[in-house]
Amino acid sequence: MGRLMAIDYGAKRVGLAVSDPMQIIATALDTVASKDIFDYLKVYEQKEGIEAFIVGMPKQLNNTDSSNAPLVKQFVKQLQTQFSGTPIHLADERFTSSIALHTMISGGMKKKDRRDKANVDKISAVLILQSFMESKR
């Protein structure tokens, strides 16, 4: 087994989370500027290896695509081109940002740190990955 990587893609920032090699635990990895994501992923893949990508797909409550969905779909096309041998799974990311914020509050994170959107993006990626791994068990 190899590492799974979850991606919470946004126009400005990308939240990343990875699994352990046994694919049991999801851990926040980093937040990267969207323009730098492919360079970051290539370096990480060479260093650690990535078995599959799990990309959060933004949906509305009625299960239709949100306004960010076309941006994410374009990113997925580029990801398929750059990493053609690596499987890509799409995962519903509804409510991950609000759950991430709630998690930060209940975990005692200071208000200043909760305002940092990069933290929300990383935790959202962890939620996407953990949910994906649990669904596969």
N, CA, C and O atoms as CSV, one atom per row, in Angstrom:
chain,resi,resn,atom,element,x,y,z
A,1,MET,N,N,0.833,-1.187,0.000
A,1,MET,CA,C,0.000,0.000,0.000
A,1,MET,C,C,0.872,1.243,0.000
A,1,MET,O,O,1.985,1.248,0.526
A,2,GLY,N,N,0.347,2.280,-0.594
A,2,GLY,CA,C,1.051,3.555,-0.606
A,2,GLY,C,C,0.186,4.643,-0.006
A,2,GLY,O,O,-0.928,4.391,0.455
A,3,ARG,N,N,0.705,5.834,-0.018
A,3,ARG,CA,C,-0.004,6.970,0.556
A,3,ARG,C,C,-1.119,7.454,-0.373
A,3,ARG,O,O,-0.978,7.464,-1.596
A,4,LEU,N,N,-2.213,7.848,0.238
A,4,LEU,CA,C,-3.284,8.540,-0.466
A,4,LEU,C,C,-3.123,10.026,-0.182
A,4,LEU,O,O,-2.708,10.407,0.912
A,5,MET,N,N,-3.444,10.859,-1.147
A,5,MET,CA,C,-3.373,12.301,-0.933
A,5,MET,C,C,-4.709,12.928,-1.254
A,5,MET,O,O,-5.252,12.743,-2.343
A,6,ALA,N,N,-5.241,13.681,-0.289
A,6,ALA,CA,C,-6.480,14.424,-0.504
A,6,ALA,C,C,-6.138,15.851,-0.871
A,6,ALA,O,O,-5.184,16.437,-0.359
A,7,ILE,N,N,-6.942,16.397,-1.773
A,7,ILE,CA,C,-6.724,17.748,-2.265
A,7,ILE,C,C,-8.021,18.532,-2.129
A,7,ILE,O,O,-9.052,18.155,-2.686
A,8,ASP,N,N,-7.954,19.627,-1.380
A,8,ASP,CA,C,-9.066,20.573,-1.277
A,8,ASP,C,C,-8.660,21.776,-2.119
A,8,ASP,O,O,-7.989,22.691,-1.640
A,9,TYR,N,N,-9.080,21.758,-3.388
A,9,TYR,CA,C,-8.604,22.742,-4.362
A,9,TYR,C,C,-9.431,24.014,-4.301
A,9,TYR,O,O,-10.660,23.972,-4.239
A,10,GLY,N,N,-8.739,25.144,-4.319
A,10,GLY,CA,C,-9.389,26.450,-4.374
A,10,GLY,C,C,-8.643,27.362,-5.326
A,10,GLY,O,O,-7.520,27.065,-5.731
A,11,ALA,N,N,-9.266,28.465,-5.679
A,11,ALA,CA,C,-8.669,29.391,-6.638
A,11,ALA,C,C,-7.357,29.986,-6.130
A,11,ALA,O,O,-6.449,30.254,-6.916
A,12,LYS,N,N,-7.257,30.192,-4.806
A,12,LYS,CA,C,-6.048,30.790,-4.240
A,12,LYS,C,C,-5.142,29.777,-3.568
A,12,LYS,O,O,-3.922,29.818,-3.727
A,13,ARG,N,N,-5.748,28.863,-2.812
A,13,ARG,CA,C,-4.980,27.915,-2.004
A,13,ARG,C,C,-5.486,26.499,-2.212
A,13,ARG,O,O,-6.632,26.263,-2.595
A,14,VAL,N,N,-4.571,25.556,-1.939
A,14,VAL,CA,C,-4.904,24.139,-2.010
A,14,VAL,C,C,-4.519,23.498,-0.688
A,14,VAL,O,O,-3.354,23.518,-0.292
A,15,GLY,N,N,-5.510,22.929,-0.008
A,15,GLY,CA,C,-5.236,22.207,1.222
A,15,GLY,C,C,-4.894,20.766,0.888
A,15,GLY,O,O,-5.548,20.146,0.049
A,16,LEU,N,N,-3.875,20.236,1.539
A,16,LEU,CA,C,-3.415,18.876,1.269
A,16,LEU,C,C,-3.390,18.050,2.547
A,16,LEU,O,O,-3.046,18.548,3.619
A,17,ALA,N,N,-3.754,16.795,2.418
A,17,ALA,CA,C,-3.643,15.831,3.511
A,17,ALA,C,C,-3.154,14.521,2.914
A,17,ALA,O,O,-3.404,14.231,1.744
A,18,VAL,N,N,-2.455,13.733,3.722
A,18,VAL,CA,C,-1.956,12.437,3.266
A,18,VAL,C,C,-2.288,11.368,4.296
A,18,VAL,O,O,-2.493,11.641,5.479
A,19,SER,N,N,-2.331,10.152,3.799
A,19,SER,CA,C,-2.508,9.010,4.703
A,19,SER,C,C,-1.136,8.475,5.075
A,19,SER,O,O,-0.126,8.800,4.452
A,20,ASP,N,N,-1.132,7.653,6.097
A,20,ASP,CA,C,0.077,6.896,6.392
A,20,ASP,C,C,0.182,5.795,5.333
A,20,ASP,O,O,-0.790,5.557,4.617
A,21,PRO,N,N,1.321,5.121,5.209
A,21,PRO,CA,C,1.457,4.086,4.173
A,21,PRO,C,C,0.444,2.938,4.285
A,21,PRO,O,O,0.136,2.290,3.284
A,22,MET,N,N,-0.073,2.681,5.488
A,22,MET,CA,C,-1.076,1.625,5.663
A,22,MET,C,C,-2.496,2.122,5.415
A,22,MET,O,O,-3.451,1.350,5.509
A,23,GLN,N,N,-2.638,3.402,5.101
A,23,GLN,CA,C,-3.924,4.033,4.786
A,23,GLN,C,C,-4.937,3.902,5.924
A,23,GLN,O,O,-6.093,3.533,5.717
A,24,ILE,N,N,-4.463,4.216,7.131
A,24,ILE,CA,C,-5.319,4.155,8.310
A,24,ILE,C,C,-5.654,5.554,8.819
A,24,ILE,O,O,-6.801,5.835,9.167
A,25,ILE,N,N,-4.651,6.427,8.860
A,25,ILE,CA,C,-4.815,7.750,9.459
A,25,ILE,C,C,-4.549,8.838,8.424
A,25,ILE,O,O,-3.584,8.770,7.663
A,26,ALA,N,N,-5.428,9.844,8.410
A,26,ALA,CA,C,-5.238,11.017,7.556
A,26,ALA,C,C,-4.588,12.120,8.379
A,26,ALA,O,O,-4.984,12.376,9.516
A,27,THR,N,N,-3.588,12.769,7.794
A,27,THR,CA,C,-2.855,13.831,8.481
A,27,THR,C,C,-2.759,15.056,7.581
A,27,THR,O,O,-2.520,14.936,6.380
A,28,ALA,N,N,-2.946,16.232,8.167
A,28,ALA,CA,C,-2.776,17.472,7.414
A,28,ALA,C,C,-1.329,17.558,6.925
A,28,ALA,O,O,-0.394,17.268,7.672
A,29,LEU,N,N,-1.158,17.950,5.692
A,29,LEU,CA,C,0.180,18.046,5.127
A,29,LEU,C,C,0.615,19.495,4.975
A,29,LEU,O,O,1.598,19.919,5.583
A,30,ASP,N,N,-0.113,20.251,4.168
A,30,ASP,CA,C,0.333,21.605,3.852
A,30,ASP,C,C,-0.785,22.352,3.155
A,30,ASP,O,O,-1.788,21.766,2.749
A,31,THR,N,N,-0.597,23.650,3.023
A,31,THR,CA,C,-1.439,24.480,2.170
A,31,THR,C,C,-0.498,25.154,1.188
A,31,THR,O,O,0.501,25.757,1.581
A,32,VAL,N,N,-0.825,25.049,-0.088
A,32,VAL,CA,C,0.054,25.525,-1.148
A,32,VAL,C,C,-0.726,26.498,-2.024
A,32,VAL,O,O,-1.923,26.315,-2.243
A,33,ALA,N,N,-0.059,27.518,-2.521
A,33,ALA,CA,C,-0.695,28.431,-3.472
A,33,ALA,C,C,-1.103,27.625,-4.712
A,33,ALA,O,O,-0.349,26.773,-5.182
A,34,SER,N,N,-2.291,27.902,-5.230
A,34,SER,CA,C,-2.809,27.139,-6.378
A,34,SER,C,C,-1.850,27.139,-7.560
A,34,SER,O,O,-1.724,26.140,-8.267
A,35,LYS,N,N,-1.182,28.253,-7.766
A,35,LYS,CA,C,-0.264,28.341,-8.909
A,35,LYS,C,C,0.959,27.435,-8.757
A,35,LYS,O,O,1.623,27.117,-9.744
A,36,ASP,N,N,1.258,27.021,-7.528
A,36,ASP,CA,C,2.442,26.203,-7.259
A,36,ASP,C,C,2.126,24.734,-7.025
A,36,ASP,O,O,3.032,23.956,-6.726
A,37,ILE,N,N,0.880,24.336,-7.152
A,37,ILE,CA,C,0.473,22.999,-6.713
A,37,ILE,C,C,1.145,21.873,-7.493
A,37,ILE,O,O,1.549,20.878,-6.890
A,38,PHE,N,N,1.276,21.995,-8.785
A,38,PHE,CA,C,1.840,20.876,-9.551
A,38,PHE,C,C,3.326,20.674,-9.261
A,38,PHE,O,O,3.800,19.539,-9.206
A,39,ASP,N,N,4.052,21.761,-9.077
A,39,ASP,CA,C,5.461,21.632,-8.696
A,39,ASP,C,C,5.564,20.937,-7.343
A,39,ASP,O,O,6.403,20.055,-7.160
A,40,TYR,N,N,4.720,21.329,-6.402
A,40,TYR,CA,C,4.726,20.733,-5.070
A,40,TYR,C,C,4.404,19.239,-5.150
A,40,TYR,O,O,5.087,18.416,-4.539
A,41,LEU,N,N,3.368,18.898,-5.902
A,41,LEU,CA,C,2.955,17.494,-6.007
A,41,LEU,C,C,4.034,16.626,-6.644
A,41,LEU,O,O,4.239,15.487,-6.223
A,42,LYS,N,N,4.720,17.147,-7.644
A,42,LYS,CA,C,5.787,16.374,-8.298
A,42,LYS,C,C,6.921,16.066,-7.321
A,42,LYS,O,O,7.422,14.943,-7.269
A,43,VAL,N,N,7.316,17.076,-6.551
A,43,VAL,CA,C,8.384,16.867,-5.574
A,43,VAL,C,C,7.941,15.860,-4.522
A,43,VAL,O,O,8.696,14.954,-4.168
A,44,TYR,N,N,6.717,16.015,-4.020
A,44,TYR,CA,C,6.223,15.103,-2.982
A,44,TYR,C,C,6.116,13.679,-3.522
A,44,TYR,O,O,6.484,12.725,-2.837
A,45,GLU,N,N,5.620,13.536,-4.731
A,45,GLU,CA,C,5.442,12.199,-5.326
A,45,GLU,C,C,6.781,11.497,-5.497
A,45,GLU,O,O,6.877,10.292,-5.260
A,46,GLN,N,N,7.808,12.219,-5.901
A,46,GLN,CA,C,9.134,11.628,-6.062
A,46,GLN,C,C,9.714,11.205,-4.717
A,46,GLN,O,O,10.411,10.194,-4.625
A,47,LYS,N,N,9.427,11.973,-3.687
A,47,LYS,CA,C,9.979,11.716,-2.356
A,47,LYS,C,C,9.223,10.605,-1.626
A,47,LYS,O,O,9.847,9.720,-1.040
A,48,GLU,N,N,7.900,10.639,-1.654
A,48,GLU,CA,C,7.079,9.738,-0.840
A,48,GLU,C,C,6.269,8.721,-1.645
A,48,GLU,O,O,5.961,7.638,-1.148
A,49,GLY,N,N,5.931,9.063,-2.863
A,49,GLY,CA,C,5.047,8.208,-3.648
A,49,GLY,C,C,3.591,8.452,-3.284
A,49,GLY,O,O,3.254,8.632,-2.114
A,50,ILE,N,N,2.743,8.456,-4.285
A,50,ILE,CA,C,1.312,8.668,-4.077
A,50,ILE,C,C,0.581,7.558,-4.817
A,50,ILE,O,O,0.720,7.419,-6.033
A,51,GLU,N,N,-0.201,6.765,-4.079
A,51,GLU,CA,C,-0.965,5.678,-4.697
A,51,GLU,C,C,-2.191,6.204,-5.431
A,51,GLU,O,O,-2.545,5.698,-6.496
A,52,ALA,N,N,-2.840,7.220,-4.864
A,52,ALA,CA,C,-4.036,7.789,-5.493
A,52,ALA,C,C,-4.287,9.181,-4.936
A,52,ALA,O,O,-3.883,9.507,-3.820
A,53,PHE,N,N,-4.964,9.994,-5.740
A,53,PHE,CA,C,-5.403,11.319,-5.312
A,53,PHE,C,C,-6.902,11.258,-5.026
A,53,PHE,O,O,-7.654,10.596,-5.740
A,54,ILE,N,N,-7.323,11.953,-3.981
A,54,ILE,CA,C,-8.736,12.111,-3.679
A,54,ILE,C,C,-8.990,13.610,-3.709
A,54,ILE,O,O,-8.468,14.356,-2.881
A,55,VAL,N,N,-9.787,14.036,-4.661
A,55,VAL,CA,C,-10.026,15.462,-4.861
A,55,VAL,C,C,-11.435,15.792,-4.396
A,55,VAL,O,O,-12.404,15.151,-4.805
A,56,GLY,N,N,-11.537,16.795,-3.541
A,56,GLY,CA,C,-12.835,17.239,-3.052
A,56,GLY,C,C,-13.609,17.929,-4.158
A,56,GLY,O,O,-13.112,18.872,-4.774
A,57,MET,N,N,-14.833,17.459,-4.415
A,57,MET,CA,C,-15.693,18.055,-5.438
A,57,MET,C,C,-16.775,18.874,-4.734
A,57,MET,O,O,-17.579,18.327,-3.980
A,58,PRO,N,N,-16.794,20.178,-4.981
A,58,PRO,CA,C,-17.775,21.032,-4.313
A,58,PRO,C,C,-19.183,20.817,-4.869
A,58,PRO,O,O,-19.421,20.938,-6.071
A,59,LYS,N,N,-20.093,20.501,-3.976
A,59,LYS,CA,C,-21.494,20.257,-4.336
A,59,LYS,C,C,-22.394,21.152,-3.497
A,59,LYS,O,O,-22.015,21.599,-2.414
A,60,GLN,N,N,-23.591,21.408,-4.012
A,60,GLN,CA,C,-24.606,22.120,-3.255
A,60,GLN,C,C,-25.466,21.110,-2.513
A,60,GLN,O,O,-25.333,19.904,-2.720
A,61,LEU,N,N,-26.336,21.594,-1.661
A,61,LEU,CA,C,-27.184,20.702,-0.872
A,61,LEU,C,C,-28.026,19.764,-1.739
A,61,LEU,O,O,-28.293,18.628,-1.348
A,62,ASN,N,N,-28.444,20.239,-2.912
A,62,ASN,CA,C,-29.272,19.408,-3.793
A,62,ASN,C,C,-28.435,18.495,-4.700
A,62,ASN,O,O,-28.953,17.935,-5.666
A,63,ASN,N,N,-27.154,18.349,-4.389
A,63,ASN,CA,C,-26.218,17.461,-5.081
A,63,ASN,C,C,-25.804,17.955,-6.473
A,63,ASN,O,O,-25.203,17.199,-7.237
A,64,THR,N,N,-26.114,19.200,-6.808
A,64,THR,CA,C,-25.631,19.760,-8.066
A,64,THR,C,C,-24.275,20.411,-7.811
A,64,THR,O,O,-23.918,20.708,-6.671
A,65,ASP,N,N,-23.533,20.624,-8.882
A,65,ASP,CA,C,-22.218,21.247,-8.755
A,65,ASP,C,C,-22.344,22.672,-8.212
A,65,ASP,O,O,-23.281,23.396,-8.548
A,66,SER,N,N,-21.393,23.057,-7.373
A,66,SER,CA,C,-21.369,24.435,-6.871
A,66,SER,C,C,-20.663,25.316,-7.898
A,66,SER,O,O,-20.213,24.836,-8.938
A,67,SER,N,N,-20.573,26.587,-7.600
A,67,SER,CA,C,-19.940,27.524,-8.532
A,67,SER,C,C,-18.444,27.250,-8.698
A,67,SER,O,O,-17.862,27.639,-9.711
A,68,ASN,N,N,-17.811,26.592,-7.728
A,68,ASN,CA,C,-16.384,26.262,-7.827
A,68,ASN,C,C,-16.113,24.968,-8.590
A,68,ASN,O,O,-14.964,24.679,-8.924
A,69,ALA,N,N,-17.146,24.197,-8.865
A,69,ALA,CA,C,-16.957,22.893,-9.512
A,69,ALA,C,C,-16.223,22.969,-10.855
A,69,ALA,O,O,-15.348,22.138,-11.097
A,70,PRO,N,N,-16.536,23.926,-11.740
A,70,PRO,CA,C,-15.779,23.979,-13.007
A,70,PRO,C,C,-14.281,24.183,-12.801
A,70,PRO,O,O,-13.467,23.628,-13.539
A,71,LEU,N,N,-13.922,24.979,-11.801
A,71,LEU,CA,C,-12.508,25.200,-11.481
A,71,LEU,C,C,-11.856,23.897,-11.034
A,71,LEU,O,O,-10.742,23.581,-11.452
A,72,VAL,N,N,-12.544,23.146,-10.191
A,72,VAL,CA,C,-12.018,21.874,-9.698
A,72,VAL,C,C,-11.929,20.861,-10.834
A,72,VAL,O,O,-10.955,20.112,-10.913
A,73,LYS,N,N,-12.918,20.826,-11.704
A,73,LYS,CA,C,-12.887,19.894,-12.840
A,73,LYS,C,C,-11.715,20.194,-13.766
A,73,LYS,O,O,-11.085,19.273,-14.284
A,74,GLN,N,N,-11.418,21.472,-13.979
A,74,GLN,CA,C,-10.266,21.845,-14.802
A,74,GLN,C,C,-8.969,21.388,-14.126
A,74,GLN,O,O,-8.055,20.894,-14.786
A,75,PHE,N,N,-8.903,21.559,-12.807
A,75,PHE,CA,C,-7.737,21.094,-12.058
A,75,PHE,C,C,-7.574,19.577,-12.200
A,75,PHE,O,O,-6.461,19.089,-12.395
A,76,VAL,N,N,-8.667,18.842,-12.105
A,76,VAL,CA,C,-8.615,17.375,-12.215
A,76,VAL,C,C,-8.099,16.964,-13.591
A,76,VAL,O,O,-7.332,16.007,-13.697
A,77,LYS,N,N,-8.504,17.666,-14.642
A,77,LYS,CA,C,-7.993,17.369,-15.989
A,77,LYS,C,C,-6.482,17.562,-16.051
A,77,LYS,O,O,-5.768,16.741,-16.627
A,78,GLN,N,N,-6.003,18.641,-15.462
A,78,GLN,CA,C,-4.558,18.893,-15.441
A,78,GLN,C,C,-3.841,17.838,-14.596
A,78,GLN,O,O,-2.751,17.388,-14.947
A,79,LEU,N,N,-4.457,17.451,-13.492
A,79,LEU,CA,C,-3.875,16.426,-12.619
A,79,LEU,C,C,-3.762,15.102,-13.373
A,79,LEU,O,O,-2.755,14.405,-13.250
A,80,GLN,N,N,-4.781,14.753,-14.148
A,80,GLN,CA,C,-4.754,13.521,-14.946
A,80,GLN,C,C,-3.626,13.569,-15.972
A,80,GLN,O,O,-2.978,12.556,-16.236
A,81,THR,N,N,-3.398,14.729,-16.540
A,81,THR,CA,C,-2.323,14.881,-17.527
A,81,THR,C,C,-0.946,14.768,-16.862
A,81,THR,O,O,-0.061,14.081,-17.370
A,82,GLN,N,N,-0.777,15.437,-15.740
A,82,GLN,CA,C,0.517,15.469,-15.054
A,82,GLN,C,C,0.861,14.140,-14.381
A,82,GLN,O,O,2.031,13.767,-14.301
A,83,PHE,N,N,-0.167,13.423,-13.894
A,83,PHE,CA,C,0.036,12.167,-13.160
A,83,PHE,C,C,-0.836,11.080,-13.789
A,83,PHE,O,O,-1.724,10.526,-13.142
A,84,SER,N,N,-0.567,10.789,-15.050
A,84,SER,CA,C,-1.441,9.900,-15.824
A,84,SER,C,C,-1.538,8.481,-15.261
A,84,SER,O,O,-2.537,7.802,-15.496
A,85,GLY,N,N,-0.550,8.030,-14.544
A,85,GLY,CA,C,-0.591,6.666,-14.004
A,85,GLY,C,C,-1.194,6.562,-12.613
A,85,GLY,O,O,-1.289,5.465,-12.062
A,86,THR,N,N,-1.600,7.678,-12.044
A,86,THR,CA,C,-2.108,7.685,-10.677
A,86,THR,C,C,-3.627,7.851,-10.683
A,86,THR,O,O,-4.140,8.799,-11.278
A,87,PRO,N,N,-4.352,6.943,-10.028
A,87,PRO,CA,C,-5.818,7.068,-9.980
A,87,PRO,C,C,-6.248,8.349,-9.260
A,87,PRO,O,O,-5.595,8.811,-8.324
A,88,ILE,N,N,-7.361,8.902,-9.727
A,88,ILE,CA,C,-7.945,10.093,-9.111
A,88,ILE,C,C,-9.391,9.769,-8.758
A,88,ILE,O,O,-10.171,9.333,-9.605
A,89,HIS,N,N,-9.732,9.989,-7.494
A,89,HIS,CA,C,-11.098,9.763,-7.023
A,89,HIS,C,C,-11.685,11.111,-6.630
A,89,HIS,O,O,-11.004,11.940,-6.026
A,90,LEU,N,N,-12.946,11.327,-6.974
A,90,LEU,CA,C,-13.632,12.538,-6.561
A,90,LEU,C,C,-14.442,12.228,-5.314
A,90,LEU,O,O,-15.074,11.177,-5.213
A,91,ALA,N,N,-14.416,13.158,-4.367
A,91,ALA,CA,C,-15.127,12.960,-3.109
A,91,ALA,C,C,-15.986,14.189,-2.824
A,91,ALA,O,O,-15.563,15.324,-3.045
A,92,ASP,N,N,-17.182,13.945,-2.337
A,92,ASP,CA,C,-18.094,15.017,-1.965
A,92,ASP,C,C,-17.473,15.801,-0.813
A,92,ASP,O,O,-17.116,15.227,0.216
A,93,GLU,N,N,-17.348,17.107,-0.991
A,93,GLU,CA,C,-16.726,17.907,0.064
A,93,GLU,C,C,-17.719,18.841,0.752
A,93,GLU,O,O,-17.322,19.809,1.400
A,94,ARG,N,N,-19.013,18.546,0.607
A,94,ARG,CA,C,-20.010,19.378,1.285
A,94,ARG,C,C,-19.746,19.404,2.779
A,94,ARG,O,O,-19.458,18.373,3.388
A,95,PHE,N,N,-19.843,20.561,3.353
A,95,PHE,CA,C,-19.734,20.810,4.794
A,95,PHE,C,C,-18.325,20.655,5.358
A,95,PHE,O,O,-18.145,20.841,6.561
A,96,THR,N,N,-17.325,20.327,4.555
A,96,THR,CA,C,-15.997,20.118,5.147
A,96,THR,C,C,-15.448,21.392,5.770
A,96,THR,O,O,-14.804,21.327,6.818
A,97,SER,N,N,-15.681,22.547,5.159
A,97,SER,CA,C,-15.156,23.790,5.740
A,97,SER,C,C,-15.825,24.110,7.066
A,97,SER,O,O,-15.156,24.523,8.014
A,98,SER,N,N,-17.139,23.925,7.146
A,98,SER,CA,C,-17.824,24.222,8.406
A,98,SER,C,C,-17.448,23.195,9.482
A,98,SER,O,O,-17.312,23.553,10.652
A,99,ILE,N,N,-17.282,21.940,9.101
A,99,ILE,CA,C,-16.848,20.915,10.067
A,99,ILE,C,C,-15.418,21.216,10.522
A,99,ILE,O,O,-15.084,21.049,11.696
A,100,ALA,N,N,-14.583,21.657,9.591
A,100,ALA,CA,C,-13.197,21.999,9.942
A,100,ALA,C,C,-13.172,23.140,10.947
A,100,ALA,O,O,-12.417,23.093,11.918
A,101,LEU,N,N,-13.985,24.159,10.727
A,101,LEU,CA,C,-14.032,25.288,11.654
A,101,LEU,C,C,-14.523,24.828,13.023
A,101,LEU,O,O,-13.965,25.224,14.046
A,102,HIS,N,N,-15.555,24.001,13.049
A,102,HIS,CA,C,-16.074,23.473,14.312
A,102,HIS,C,C,-14.996,22.639,15.035
A,102,HIS,O,O,-14.856,22.714,16.256
A,103,THR,N,N,-14.256,21.863,14.273
A,103,THR,CA,C,-13.183,21.040,14.840
A,103,THR,C,C,-12.102,21.921,15.458
A,103,THR,O,O,-11.578,21.615,16.529
A,104,MET,N,N,-11.774,23.008,14.780
A,104,MET,CA,C,-10.753,23.916,15.298
A,104,MET,C,C,-11.232,24.570,16.597
A,104,MET,O,O,-10.450,24.733,17.534
A,105,ILE,N,N,-12.505,24.940,16.653
A,105,ILE,CA,C,-13.055,25.553,17.865
A,105,ILE,C,C,-13.059,24.549,19.008
A,105,ILE,O,O,-12.596,24.852,20.108
A,106,SER,N,N,-13.580,23.354,18.750
A,106,SER,CA,C,-13.667,22.350,19.819
A,106,SER,C,C,-12.287,21.859,20.240
A,106,SER,O,O,-12.119,21.373,21.358
A,107,GLY,N,N,-11.311,21.979,19.366
A,107,GLY,CA,C,-9.947,21.589,19.709
A,107,GLY,C,C,-9.182,22.672,20.458
A,107,GLY,O,O,-8.030,22.474,20.843
A,108,GLY,N,N,-9.830,23.821,20.662
A,108,GLY,CA,C,-9.202,24.881,21.430
A,108,GLY,C,C,-8.275,25.789,20.636
A,108,GLY,O,O,-7.461,26.504,21.221
A,109,MET,N,N,-8.387,25.770,19.315
A,109,MET,CA,C,-7.518,26.625,18.508
A,109,MET,C,C,-7.892,28.092,18.743
A,109,MET,O,O,-9.073,28.433,18.818
A,110,LYS,N,N,-6.898,28.938,18.854
A,110,LYS,CA,C,-7.112,30.361,19.094
A,110,LYS,C,C,-7.817,30.997,17.901
A,110,LYS,O,O,-7.670,30.554,16.762
A,111,LYS,N,N,-8.588,32.052,18.191
A,111,LYS,CA,C,-9.361,32.735,17.151
A,111,LYS,C,C,-8.459,33.228,16.018
A,111,LYS,O,O,-8.833,33.156,14.847
A,112,LYS,N,N,-7.289,33.721,16.365
A,112,LYS,CA,C,-6.338,34.206,15.358
A,112,LYS,C,C,-5.971,33.088,14.382
A,112,LYS,O,O,-5.917,33.311,13.173
A,113,ASP,N,N,-5.719,31.894,14.903
A,113,ASP,CA,C,-5.350,30.759,14.057
A,113,ASP,C,C,-6.540,30.263,13.238
A,113,ASP,O,O,-6.362,29.785,12.118
A,114,ARG,N,N,-7.752,30.374,13.787
A,114,ARG,CA,C,-8.952,29.944,13.048
A,114,ARG,C,C,-9.236,30.855,11.865
A,114,ARG,O,O,-9.845,30.432,10.883
A,115,ARG,N,N,-8.798,32.100,11.954
A,115,ARG,CA,C,-9.008,33.046,10.848
A,115,ARG,C,C,-8.099,32.738,9.658
A,115,ARG,O,O,-8.368,33.175,8.539
A,116,ASP,N,N,-7.045,32.000,9.897
A,116,ASP,CA,C,-6.112,31.638,8.827
A,116,ASP,C,C,-6.765,30.580,7.945
A,116,ASP,O,O,-6.902,29.424,8.346
A,117,LYS,N,N,-7.165,30.981,6.747
A,117,LYS,CA,C,-7.879,30.084,5.834
A,117,LYS,C,C,-7.043,28.852,5.466
A,117,LYS,O,O,-7.594,27.804,5.129
A,118,ALA,N,N,-5.731,28.980,5.531
A,118,ALA,CA,C,-4.861,27.845,5.210
A,118,ALA,C,C,-5.116,26.690,6.173
A,118,ALA,O,O,-5.083,25.528,5.770
A,119,ASN,N,N,-5.370,27.003,7.442
A,119,ASN,CA,C,-5.667,25.954,8.418
A,119,ASN,C,C,-6.978,25.257,8.092
A,119,ASN,O,O,-7.077,24.034,8.198
A,120,VAL,N,N,-7.979,26.023,7.699
A,120,VAL,CA,C,-9.273,25.441,7.321
A,120,VAL,C,C,-9.098,24.526,6.114
A,120,VAL,O,O,-9.680,23.443,6.068
A,121,ASP,N,N,-8.299,24.954,5.135
A,121,ASP,CA,C,-8.085,24.152,3.928
A,121,ASP,C,C,-7.404,22.823,4.245
A,121,ASP,O,O,-7.783,21.786,3.700
A,122,LYS,N,N,-6.404,22.847,5.119
A,122,LYS,CA,C,-5.706,21.606,5.487
A,122,LYS,C,C,-6.634,20.652,6.227
A,122,LYS,O,O,-6.659,19.454,5.945
A,123,ILE,N,N,-7.392,21.188,7.171
A,123,ILE,CA,C,-8.295,20.326,7.938
A,123,ILE,C,C,-9.411,19.794,7.049
A,123,ILE,O,O,-9.841,18.652,7.216
A,124,SER,N,N,-9.881,20.596,6.114
A,124,SER,CA,C,-10.885,20.121,5.151
A,124,SER,C,C,-10.339,18.950,4.339
A,124,SER,O,O,-11.048,17.974,4.091
A,125,ALA,N,N,-9.077,19.052,3.927
A,125,ALA,CA,C,-8.455,17.954,3.181
A,125,ALA,C,C,-8.372,16.695,4.039
A,125,ALA,O,O,-8.577,15.590,3.536
A,126,VAL,N,N,-8.073,16.849,5.323
A,126,VAL,CA,C,-8.037,15.696,6.233
A,126,VAL,C,C,-9.417,15.048,6.305
A,126,VAL,O,O,-9.533,13.824,6.259
A,127,LEU,N,N,-10.459,15.865,6.418
A,127,LEU,CA,C,-11.827,15.334,6.486
A,127,LEU,C,C,-12.201,14.584,5.211
A,127,LEU,O,O,-12.828,13.526,5.266
A,128,ILE,N,N,-11.817,15.134,4.071
A,128,ILE,CA,C,-12.086,14.474,2.782
A,128,ILE,C,C,-11.390,13.120,2.740
A,128,ILE,O,O,-11.994,12.121,2.351
A,129,LEU,N,N,-10.130,13.085,3.137
A,129,LEU,CA,C,-9.349,11.849,3.084
A,129,LEU,C,C,-9.859,10.814,4.079
A,129,LEU,O,O,-10.007,9.640,3.740
A,130,GLN,N,N,-10.126,11.250,5.304
A,130,GLN,CA,C,-10.598,10.299,6.321
A,130,GLN,C,C,-11.931,9.696,5.902
A,130,GLN,O,O,-12.144,8.495,6.064
A,131,SER,N,N,-12.823,10.508,5.368
A,131,SER,CA,C,-14.113,10.017,4.903
A,131,SER,C,C,-13.949,9.007,3.758
A,131,SER,O,O,-14.634,7.985,3.718
A,132,PHE,N,N,-13.034,9.309,2.832
A,132,PHE,CA,C,-12.773,8.393,1.722
A,132,PHE,C,C,-12.243,7.057,2.220
A,132,PHE,O,O,-12.699,6.000,1.784
A,133,MET,N,N,-11.282,7.105,3.132
A,133,MET,CA,C,-10.697,5.858,3.649
A,133,MET,C,C,-11.739,5.041,4.412
A,133,MET,O,O,-11.776,3.817,4.293
A,134,GLU,N,N,-12.571,5.704,5.183
A,134,GLU,CA,C,-13.614,4.980,5.917
A,134,GLU,C,C,-14.632,4.337,4.979
A,134,GLU,O,O,-15.149,3.257,5.266
A,135,SER,N,N,-14.918,4.994,3.866
A,135,SER,CA,C,-15.887,4.443,2.920
A,135,SER,C,C,-15.338,3.196,2.207
A,135,SER,O,O,-16.110,2.379,1.705
A,136,LYS,N,N,-14.016,3.052,2.164
A,136,LYS,CA,C,-13.388,1.926,1.490
A,136,LYS,C,C,-13.222,0.715,2.407
A,136,LYS,O,O,-12.868,-0.369,1.942
A,137,ARG,N,N,-13.472,0.889,3.697
A,137,ARG,CA,C,-13.306,-0.220,4.651
A,137,ARG,C,C,-14.508,-1.099,4.681
A,137,ARG,O,O,-14.538,-2.078,5.427
